[in-house]
């Protein structure tokens, strides 16, 4: 089996940029032709958007906006280029929000990740992602087809039956959340069954180092992916296990939470994704997840950009003194003063009362110089601290809720 899924994974930077310069304007033009982008992209010349940096001029699309559009233009909100009946599946996420799914070859691009896991022809994948309403089961099944593997559509739960099926069928690979494989393995041990699983492709939860080591001790290589119901695969681990390699079918930006402004390389921010899927052309779709770009290239030979994986949630909206404080308000505060490079709101407690501290990175400046802006933008008063440039943590947080409730 080849190390790489296809030649796209090892393109030079120049070749990848040239391919993006062709594909991105076409995707922008495609999006302009559907109702969901009628307003946000109406004045955009697709020829002006040929690089990831050019995307920063376009508005960010949030899932809540898709939900609102679906209420008016059911069921998919005008964000697809096919008729609803033209999709193989329609899924439902909490909200409810509906997403389309295709059965075409590697429609969600999960095959690339499964190939990196060493899964291919001759493997039987025990797919323990859900199949009902939500798309994870179909996403991984579609990827398994792309690499020629067979699938046992196990779904979630019924652990004893899962262990028995894995033994009887001879499952060689697992797909599902990181922790559920251990539940199956422990049940199989209890039942005296020796399973043949040696590969695990996981997602949808945290893969702790101790759990990965537990699998390694059992002879199982476990790699993790980063995907969403809307976008499919965004990034994935390779055997090098150094960060997550961005999928070849998307462009990833890291932006300051509450804005669409790209952060400096290596700084933590919100993951914003543009997909080249012609059926569902999401442009600058905000995932709500935090991550950061990793410098350099993966030792495995794949040349695309890497990110550090999931680092928390960007939607840090917090209620302080009965008022909601949102990331976009913090961004608006920073925008009011040229000398401010970054700001952070800290929610705390003093006895039974909420407190608010606003830390501002700025060259010089007195705290009271910002009191009026803070009261105007955040609608609250609090302690103000001016700190040195670069002193706030690089964790993507603009609102840090430090309150502890016993």
The 8 nearest C-alpha neighbors of each residue, nearest first, counted from 0:
[[1, 2, 119, 117, 3, 114, 120, 4],
 [2, 0, 3, 4, 5, 114, 117, 115],
 [1, 3, 0, 4, 115, 114, 117, 299],
 [4, 2, 1, 5, 8, 115, 6, 114],
 [3, 5, 111, 114, 2, 1, 6, 8],
 [6, 4, 3, 7, 8, 9, 111, 1],
 [5, 7, 8, 9, 10, 4, 3, 301],
 [8, 6, 10, 5, 9, 247, 15, 4],
 [7, 9, 301, 6, 10, 302, 5, 303],
 [10, 8, 301, 302, 7, 6, 11, 300],
 [11, 9, 7, 8, 14, 15, 12, 302],
 [10, 12, 14, 13, 15, 9, 302, 16],
 [11, 13, 15, 14, 16, 10, 302, 303],
 [12, 14, 16, 11, 15, 17, 10, 18],
 [15, 13, 17, 11, 16, 12, 10, 18],
 [14, 16, 18, 12, 17, 13, 10, 19],
 [17, 15, 19, 13, 18, 14, 20, 12],
 [18, 16, 20, 14, 15, 19, 13, 21],
 [17, 19, 15, 21, 20, 16, 14, 22],
 [18, 20, 22, 16, 21, 17, 23, 15],
 [21, 19, 49, 17, 18, 22, 23, 16],
 [22, 20, 19, 18, 23, 24, 17, 25],
 [23, 21, 19, 25, 20, 24, 18, 26],
 [22, 24, 26, 25, 49, 19, 20, 21],
 [25, 23, 45, 27, 26, 46, 48, 49],
 [26, 24, 28, 22, 23, 27, 29, 21],
 [25, 27, 29, 23, 28, 24, 30, 22],
 [26, 28, 24, 30, 29, 25, 45, 23],
 [29, 27, 31, 25, 26, 30, 45, 24],
 [28, 30, 26, 27, 32, 31, 25, 33],
 [31, 29, 27, 32, 28, 33, 280, 26],
 [32, 30, 28, 29, 33, 36, 40, 27],
 [31, 33, 30, 29, 28, 34, 37, 36],
 [34, 32, 31, 30, 35, 77, 36, 78],
 [33, 35, 77, 37, 36, 78, 32, 31],
 [34, 36, 77, 78, 33, 37, 76, 68],
 [35, 37, 39, 34, 38, 40, 31, 33],
 [36, 38, 34, 35, 41, 39, 40, 31],
 [39, 37, 41, 36, 40, 35, 42, 34],
 [38, 40, 36, 41, 37, 58, 42, 57],
 [41, 39, 43, 36, 42, 38, 31, 37],
 [40, 42, 38, 43, 37, 39, 31, 36],
 [43, 41, 40, 44, 39, 38, 45, 37],
 [44, 42, 40, 41, 45, 47, 57, 48],
 [43, 45, 46, 47, 42, 48, 28, 24],
 [46, 44, 24, 47, 48, 27, 28, 43],
 [45, 47, 44, 48, 24, 49, 25, 43],
 [46, 48, 45, 44, 49, 53, 24, 43],
 [49, 47, 53, 45, 46, 24, 50, 54],
 [48, 50, 20, 23, 24, 47, 53, 19],
 [51, 49, 53, 52, 48, 20, 19, 54],
 [50, 52, 54, 53, 250, 49, 252, 55],
 [51, 53, 50, 54, 55, 56, 49, 48],
 [54, 52, 48, 50, 55, 51, 56, 49],
 [53, 55, 56, 51, 52, 57, 48, 50],
 [54, 56, 53, 57, 52, 260, 259, 261],
 [55, 57, 54, 53, 58, 52, 259, 48],
 [58, 56, 55, 54, 59, 283, 40, 39],
 [59, 57, 60, 56, 259, 39, 283, 55],
 [58, 60, 283, 259, 284, 285, 61, 57],
 [61, 59, 284, 283, 285, 58, 62, 64],
 [62, 60, 285, 63, 64, 284, 59, 65],
 [61, 63, 65, 64, 66, 60, 285, 284],
 [62, 64, 66, 61, 65, 67, 60, 96],
 [65, 63, 67, 66, 62, 61, 68, 60],
 [64, 66, 68, 62, 63, 67, 69, 76],
 [67, 65, 63, 69, 64, 68, 96, 62],
 [66, 68, 64, 70, 69, 65, 63, 71],
 [69, 67, 76, 65, 71, 70, 66, 72],
 [76, 70, 68, 73, 72, 66, 71, 75],
 [69, 71, 67, 68, 73, 72, 66, 76],
 [70, 72, 68, 69, 73, 67, 76, 74],
 [73, 71, 76, 69, 70, 68, 74, 77],
 [74, 72, 69, 75, 76, 70, 71, 68],
 [73, 75, 69, 76, 72, 97, 70, 83],
 [76, 74, 69, 73, 77, 97, 78, 98],
 [69, 75, 77, 68, 72, 78, 73, 74],
 [76, 78, 35, 34, 75, 79, 33, 72],
 [79, 77, 35, 76, 33, 75, 279, 34],
 [80, 78, 279, 81, 278, 77, 280, 33],
 [79, 81, 278, 279, 33, 82, 78, 277],
 [82, 80, 79, 85, 278, 83, 86, 84],
 [81, 83, 85, 84, 80, 86, 79, 75],
 [82, 84, 85, 86, 81, 75, 99, 74],
 [85, 83, 82, 86, 87, 81, 88, 89],
 [84, 86, 82, 83, 81, 87, 101, 88],
 [87, 85, 88, 84, 101, 83, 100, 99],
 [86, 88, 101, 102, 100, 85, 89, 84],
 [89, 87, 100, 86, 99, 101, 90, 102],
 [88, 90, 99, 98, 100, 97, 91, 86],
 [91, 89, 132, 98, 133, 97, 134, 99],
 [90, 92, 97, 132, 96, 133, 95, 98],
 [91, 93, 96, 95, 97, 94, 133, 90],
 [94, 92, 95, 96, 91, 97, 133, 66],
 [95, 93, 96, 92, 66, 91, 97, 63],
 [94, 96, 93, 92, 91, 97, 66, 69],
 [95, 97, 92, 94, 66, 91, 93, 98],
 [96, 98, 91, 90, 75, 92, 95, 74],
 [97, 99, 90, 89, 229, 91, 100, 75],
 [100, 98, 89, 88, 90, 86, 97, 101],
 [101, 99, 88, 87, 89, 86, 98, 102],
 [100, 102, 87, 86, 103, 106, 88, 99],
 [101, 103, 87, 106, 104, 141, 100, 105],
 [104, 102, 106, 101, 105, 141, 87, 107],
 [103, 105, 106, 145, 102, 141, 144, 142],
 [106, 104, 108, 142, 145, 107, 141, 110],
 [105, 107, 103, 104, 108, 101, 102, 141],
 [106, 108, 231, 105, 109, 232, 138, 230],
 [109, 107, 105, 110, 106, 232, 111, 142],
 [108, 110, 142, 111, 112, 107, 232, 139],
 [111, 109, 142, 113, 145, 112, 108, 146],
 [110, 112, 114, 109, 113, 4, 108, 115],
 [113, 111, 115, 114, 109, 110, 235, 116],
 [112, 114, 116, 110, 115, 118, 111, 109],
 [113, 115, 117, 111, 118, 116, 112, 110],
 [116, 114, 112, 117, 113, 237, 111, 238],
 [117, 115, 113, 114, 118, 112, 222, 200],
 [116, 118, 114, 115, 119, 113, 198, 0],
 [119, 117, 114, 113, 116, 122, 148, 146],
 [120, 118, 146, 148, 147, 122, 121, 114],
 [121, 119, 147, 148, 122, 146, 118, 149],
 [120, 122, 148, 119, 123, 149, 147, 118],
 [123, 121, 148, 120, 171, 119, 149, 124],
 [122, 124, 149, 170, 171, 150, 148, 172],
 [125, 123, 172, 150, 173, 126, 170, 151],
 [124, 126, 151, 173, 170, 150, 172, 174],
 [127, 125, 174, 152, 153, 128, 124, 151],
 [128, 126, 154, 175, 153, 155, 174, 125],
 [127, 129, 136, 175, 154, 135, 126, 155],
 [130, 128, 154, 136, 155, 131, 135, 127],
 [129, 131, 136, 154, 133, 137, 134, 132],
 [130, 132, 133, 129, 134, 136, 90, 154],
 [131, 133, 90, 91, 130, 134, 92, 89],
 [132, 134, 90, 131, 91, 135, 130, 92],
 [135, 133, 137, 136, 138, 90, 228, 130],
 [136, 134, 138, 137, 128, 129, 133, 139],
 [137, 135, 128, 130, 129, 138, 139, 134],
 [136, 138, 140, 134, 139, 135, 141, 130],
 [139, 137, 135, 141, 136, 140, 134, 107],
 [138, 140, 142, 141, 137, 136, 143, 109],
 [141, 139, 137, 143, 142, 138, 136, 144],
 [140, 142, 144, 138, 139, 143, 105, 137],
 [141, 143, 110, 109, 139, 145, 140, 144],
 [144, 142, 140, 148, 145, 146, 141, 139],
 [145, 143, 147, 141, 142, 146, 148, 140],
 [144, 146, 142, 110, 143, 105, 147, 104],
 [147, 145, 119, 143, 144, 148, 110, 114],
 [148, 146, 120, 144, 119, 145, 143, 149],
 [147, 149, 120, 119, 122, 143, 146, 144],
 [150, 148, 123, 124, 122, 147, 143, 151],
 [151, 149, 124, 123, 152, 125, 126, 148],
 [150, 152, 125, 153, 126, 124, 123, 149],
 [153, 151, 126, 150, 154, 125, 127, 136],
 [154, 152, 127, 126, 151, 125, 155, 161],
 [153, 155, 127, 129, 128, 152, 130, 126],
 [154, 156, 127, 129, 128, 153, 157, 158],
 [155, 157, 158, 154, 161, 127, 153, 160],
 [158, 156, 160, 159, 161, 155, 162, 154],
 [157, 159, 161, 160, 156, 183, 162, 186],
 [158, 160, 162, 161, 157, 163, 186, 183],
 [159, 161, 163, 158, 162, 157, 164, 165],
 [162, 160, 158, 164, 159, 163, 165, 157],
 [161, 163, 165, 159, 187, 160, 164, 183],
 [164, 162, 160, 166, 161, 165, 167, 159],
 [165, 163, 167, 161, 166, 162, 168, 160],
 [166, 164, 170, 162, 163, 168, 169, 167],
 [167, 165, 169, 163, 164, 194, 168, 162],
 [166, 168, 164, 169, 165, 163, 170, 162],
 [169, 167, 165, 166, 164, 170, 123, 151],
 [168, 170, 166, 165, 167, 195, 171, 123],
 [171, 169, 123, 165, 168, 172, 196, 124],
 [170, 172, 196, 195, 123, 122, 197, 169],
 [173, 171, 124, 198, 196, 199, 170, 197],
 [172, 174, 199, 125, 124, 126, 200, 198],
 [175, 173, 126, 200, 201, 127, 199, 125],
 [176, 174, 127, 128, 201, 126, 202, 177],
 [175, 177, 202, 201, 203, 178, 179, 204],
 [178, 176, 201, 206, 179, 204, 175, 202],
 [177, 179, 180, 181, 176, 182, 210, 206],
 [180, 178, 182, 181, 176, 177, 183, 175],
 [179, 181, 183, 182, 178, 184, 177, 173],
 [180, 182, 184, 179, 183, 178, 185, 214],
 [181, 183, 179, 185, 180, 184, 186, 178],
 [184, 182, 186, 180, 181, 185, 162, 158],
 [185, 183, 181, 187, 186, 182, 180, 188],
 [186, 184, 188, 182, 187, 183, 181, 189],
 [185, 187, 189, 183, 188, 184, 182, 190],
 [186, 188, 192, 190, 184, 162, 189, 185],
 [189, 187, 191, 185, 190, 186, 192, 184],
 [188, 190, 186, 187, 191, 185, 192, 184],
 [189, 191, 187, 188, 192, 186, 162, 159],
 [192, 190, 188, 189, 187, 193, 186, 194],
 [193, 191, 187, 190, 188, 194, 166, 189],
 [194, 192, 191, 195, 187, 166, 188, 184],
 [193, 195, 166, 196, 192, 165, 169, 187],
 [194, 196, 171, 170, 169, 197, 193, 166],
 [197, 195, 171, 172, 194, 170, 198, 219],
 [198, 196, 219, 171, 218, 172, 220, 195],
 [199, 197, 172, 220, 219, 196, 221, 173],
 [198, 200, 221, 173, 172, 174, 220, 201],
 [201, 199, 174, 222, 223, 221, 173, 116],
 [200, 202, 223, 175, 176, 177, 174, 199],
 [203, 201, 224, 176, 223, 204, 225, 175],
 [202, 204, 176, 201, 205, 225, 177, 175],
 [205, 203, 202, 176, 177, 206, 201, 178],
 [204, 206, 207, 177, 203, 202, 176, 309],
 [207, 205, 177, 208, 204, 210, 211, 223],
 [206, 208, 210, 209, 205, 211, 177, 212],
 [209, 207, 211, 210, 212, 206, 213, 205],
 [208, 210, 212, 207, 211, 213, 206, 214],
 [211, 209, 213, 212, 207, 208, 214, 206],
 [210, 212, 208, 214, 213, 209, 215, 221],
 [211, 213, 215, 209, 210, 214, 216, 208],
 [212, 214, 210, 216, 211, 215, 209, 217],
 [213, 215, 217, 219, 211, 212, 216, 210],
 [216, 214, 212, 219, 218, 217, 213, 220],
 [215, 217, 213, 214, 218, 212, 219, 211],
 [218, 216, 214, 215, 219, 213, 197, 212],
 [217, 219, 215, 216, 197, 214, 220, 196],
 [220, 218, 197, 215, 214, 198, 217, 221],
 [221, 219, 198, 215, 199, 197, 218, 222],
 [220, 222, 199, 198, 200, 219, 211, 223],
 [223, 221, 200, 236, 201, 199, 116, 220],
 [224, 222, 201, 202, 236, 200, 235, 221],
 [223, 225, 235, 202, 234, 236, 201, 226],
 [224, 226, 234, 233, 235, 232, 202, 223],
 [227, 225, 232, 231, 233, 224, 230, 234],
 [228, 226, 231, 230, 229, 232, 225, 233],
 [227, 229, 231, 230, 134, 98, 226, 135],
 [230, 228, 227, 231, 98, 99, 281, 279],
 [231, 229, 227, 228, 232, 226, 274, 233],
 [230, 232, 107, 226, 227, 228, 229, 233],
 [233, 231, 226, 109, 108, 234, 107, 225],
 [232, 234, 226, 246, 225, 245, 231, 249],
 [235, 233, 245, 246, 244, 225, 243, 232],
 [234, 236, 224, 243, 244, 225, 112, 223],
 [237, 235, 243, 223, 240, 222, 224, 244],
 [236, 238, 239, 115, 240, 235, 116, 299],
 [237, 239, 240, 236, 115, 299, 116, 222],
 [240, 238, 237, 241, 299, 298, 297, 236],
 [241, 239, 238, 237, 236, 242, 243, 222],
 [242, 240, 239, 297, 243, 236, 237, 298],
 [241, 243, 307, 306, 240, 305, 308, 236],
 [244, 242, 236, 235, 306, 305, 234, 308],
 [245, 243, 305, 234, 235, 304, 236, 303],
 [246, 244, 234, 305, 304, 233, 303, 243],
 [245, 247, 234, 233, 248, 249, 244, 232],
 [246, 248, 249, 245, 7, 8, 303, 250],
 [249, 247, 246, 275, 274, 250, 108, 276],
 [250, 248, 274, 273, 247, 275, 246, 251],
 [249, 251, 273, 272, 274, 51, 252, 248],
 [252, 250, 272, 271, 249, 273, 270, 253],
 [251, 253, 271, 270, 254, 272, 261, 250],
 [252, 254, 270, 268, 269, 261, 271, 262],
 [255, 253, 261, 268, 260, 269, 262, 259],
 [254, 256, 268, 258, 260, 262, 269, 261],
 [257, 255, 269, 258, 313, 326, 268, 254],
 [256, 258, 327, 326, 330, 255, 259, 328],
 [259, 257, 260, 256, 255, 327, 330, 254],
 [258, 260, 254, 59, 261, 55, 255, 58],
 [259, 261, 254, 258, 255, 262, 55, 253],
 [262, 260, 254, 253, 255, 259, 252, 263],
 [263, 261, 254, 255, 266, 253, 260, 264],
 [262, 264, 266, 265, 261, 253, 267, 254],
 [265, 263, 266, 292, 262, 291, 294, 293],
 [266, 264, 292, 291, 293, 263, 267, 294],
 [267, 265, 263, 264, 291, 393, 262, 268],
 [268, 266, 395, 291, 394, 290, 393, 265],
 [267, 269, 395, 255, 254, 289, 253, 290],
 [268, 270, 289, 254, 253, 256, 288, 313],
 [269, 271, 253, 288, 286, 289, 252, 290],
 [272, 270, 285, 252, 284, 283, 251, 286],
 [271, 273, 251, 284, 283, 250, 252, 274],
 [274, 272, 282, 283, 250, 249, 281, 284],
 [273, 275, 249, 276, 281, 280, 248, 272],
 [274, 276, 248, 249, 277, 280, 26, 273],
 [275, 277, 274, 280, 278, 279, 248, 281],
 [278, 276, 280, 279, 275, 26, 80, 29],
 [279, 277, 80, 276, 79, 280, 81, 101],
 [278, 280, 79, 276, 277, 281, 78, 80],
 [281, 279, 276, 277, 30, 274, 278, 282],
 [280, 282, 274, 273, 284, 279, 283, 78],
 [281, 283, 273, 284, 280, 274, 60, 272],
 [284, 282, 273, 59, 272, 271, 60, 285],
 [283, 285, 60, 272, 271, 282, 281, 61],
 [286, 284, 271, 61, 287, 60, 283, 270],
 [285, 287, 288, 270, 271, 284, 269, 272],
 [286, 288, 313, 285, 312, 314, 269, 270],
 [289, 287, 312, 286, 313, 269, 270, 311],
 [290, 288, 269, 310, 311, 268, 312, 313],
 [289, 291, 310, 267, 309, 268, 308, 307],
 [292, 290, 267, 265, 306, 307, 266, 268],
 [291, 293, 306, 265, 305, 264, 307, 294],
 [294, 292, 306, 305, 307, 265, 291, 295],
 [295, 293, 292, 296, 265, 305, 264, 304],
 [296, 294, 293, 297, 305, 304, 302, 298],
 [295, 297, 302, 298, 294, 304, 301, 303],
 [296, 298, 299, 300, 301, 241, 302, 295],
 [299, 297, 300, 239, 296, 301, 241, 302],
 [298, 300, 297, 239, 301, 237, 238, 296],
 [301, 299, 298, 297, 302, 9, 296, 8],
 [302, 300, 9, 8, 299, 297, 303, 296],
 [301, 303, 9, 296, 300, 8, 10, 304],
 [304, 302, 301, 245, 244, 305, 8, 296],
 [305, 303, 245, 244, 302, 306, 296, 292],
 [306, 304, 244, 243, 293, 245, 292, 242],
 [307, 305, 292, 293, 243, 291, 308, 242],
 [308, 306, 242, 291, 290, 293, 243, 292],
 [307, 309, 306, 243, 290, 242, 310, 225],
 [308, 310, 290, 311, 289, 288, 307, 225],
 [311, 309, 289, 290, 308, 312, 288, 307],
 [312, 310, 289, 288, 309, 313, 290, 395],
 [311, 313, 288, 289, 314, 287, 315, 310],
 [312, 314, 287, 288, 289, 315, 269, 256],
 [315, 313, 312, 316, 287, 326, 256, 325],
 [314, 316, 313, 398, 317, 326, 325, 312],
 [317, 315, 325, 314, 324, 326, 323, 318],
 [316, 318, 324, 323, 315, 319, 325, 400],
 [317, 319, 323, 322, 321, 324, 320, 316],
 [320, 318, 322, 321, 323, 353, 317, 346],
 [321, 319, 322, 353, 318, 354, 352, 379],
 [320, 322, 319, 318, 323, 353, 317, 324],
 [323, 321, 318, 319, 320, 324, 378, 379],
 [324, 322, 318, 317, 319, 325, 316, 321],
 [323, 325, 317, 316, 318, 322, 377, 328],
 [324, 326, 316, 328, 327, 323, 317, 315],
 [327, 325, 257, 329, 328, 256, 397, 330],
 [326, 328, 257, 330, 329, 325, 331, 258],
 [329, 327, 331, 330, 326, 325, 376, 377],
 [328, 330, 332, 326, 331, 327, 333, 342],
 [329, 331, 327, 333, 328, 332, 257, 334],
 [330, 332, 328, 334, 329, 333, 327, 335],
 [333, 331, 329, 335, 330, 334, 328, 376],
 [332, 334, 330, 331, 335, 339, 336, 341],
 [333, 335, 331, 332, 336, 330, 337, 339],
 [336, 334, 332, 333, 331, 337, 372, 339],
 [337, 335, 338, 334, 339, 333, 332, 340],
 [338, 336, 339, 335, 334, 333, 340, 361],
 [337, 339, 336, 361, 340, 362, 360, 333],
 [340, 338, 361, 337, 336, 360, 333, 341],
 [341, 339, 360, 361, 338, 333, 388, 342],
 [340, 342, 360, 339, 359, 333, 343, 361],
 [343, 341, 359, 358, 360, 397, 333, 329],
 [342, 344, 397, 358, 398, 357, 345, 359],
 [343, 345, 357, 398, 356, 397, 399, 358],
 [346, 344, 399, 356, 355, 400, 398, 357],
 [347, 345, 400, 355, 401, 354, 399, 402],
 [348, 346, 402, 354, 401, 353, 355, 345],
 [347, 349, 353, 354, 352, 402, 350, 351],
 [350, 348, 352, 351, 353, 354, 347, 402],
 [349, 351, 352, 348, 353, 354, 347, 402],
 [350, 352, 349, 348, 353, 354, 404, 347],
 [351, 353, 349, 350, 348, 354, 320, 347],
 [354, 352, 348, 320, 347, 319, 349, 355],
 [355, 353, 347, 348, 346, 352, 349, 356],
 [354, 356, 346, 381, 345, 347, 382, 357],
 [355, 357, 382, 345, 381, 383, 344, 358],
 [356, 358, 344, 383, 343, 384, 382, 345],
 [359, 357, 384, 343, 342, 385, 383, 344],
 [358, 360, 342, 385, 386, 361, 384, 341],
 [359, 361, 386, 388, 341, 387, 340, 339],
 [362, 360, 339, 338, 388, 363, 359, 340],
 [361, 363, 338, 364, 387, 388, 360, 339],
 [364, 362, 361, 365, 385, 387, 386, 338],
 [363, 365, 362, 366, 368, 361, 385, 367],
 [364, 366, 368, 367, 363, 385, 369, 384],
 [367, 365, 368, 383, 369, 385, 384, 364],
 [366, 368, 370, 369, 365, 383, 371, 364],
 [369, 367, 366, 365, 370, 364, 371, 372],
 [370, 368, 367, 372, 371, 366, 373, 365],
 [371, 369, 367, 373, 372, 368, 374, 366],
 [370, 372, 374, 373, 369, 375, 368, 367],
 [373, 371, 375, 369, 374, 370, 376, 332],
 [374, 372, 370, 376, 375, 377, 371, 369],
 [373, 375, 378, 379, 371, 380, 372, 377],
 [374, 376, 372, 373, 378, 377, 371, 379],
 [377, 375, 373, 378, 374, 372, 328, 332],
 [376, 378, 379, 373, 374, 375, 328, 324],
 [379, 377, 374, 375, 376, 373, 380, 322],
 [380, 378, 374, 377, 381, 373, 375, 322],
 [381, 379, 374, 373, 378, 382, 355, 370],
 [380, 382, 355, 356, 383, 379, 354, 357],
 [381, 383, 356, 357, 355, 384, 380, 354],
 [384, 382, 357, 366, 356, 358, 381, 385],
 [383, 385, 358, 366, 359, 357, 386, 382],
 [386, 384, 359, 358, 360, 366, 361, 383],
 [387, 385, 360, 359, 384, 361, 388, 390],
 [386, 388, 360, 390, 361, 389, 362, 385],
 [387, 389, 360, 390, 361, 386, 362, 340],
 [390, 388, 391, 387, 360, 392, 386, 341],
 [389, 391, 387, 388, 392, 386, 360, 393],
 [390, 392, 389, 393, 360, 388, 386, 343],
 [393, 391, 394, 390, 395, 389, 396, 267],
 [392, 394, 267, 395, 266, 391, 396, 389],
 [395, 393, 267, 396, 392, 268, 266, 310],
 [396, 394, 267, 268, 393, 397, 289, 256],
 [397, 395, 398, 394, 399, 343, 313, 315],
 [396, 398, 343, 344, 326, 342, 399, 395],
 [399, 397, 344, 396, 343, 315, 345, 400],
 [400, 398, 345, 401, 344, 346, 396, 397],
 [399, 401, 346, 402, 345, 398, 347, 317],
 [402, 400, 347, 346, 399, 403, 345, 348],
 [403, 401, 347, 400, 348, 346, 404, 353],
 [402, 404, 405, 401, 348, 347, 400, 346],
 [403, 405, 402, 348, 401, 351, 347, 350],
 [404, 403, 402, 351, 348, 350, 401, 349]]
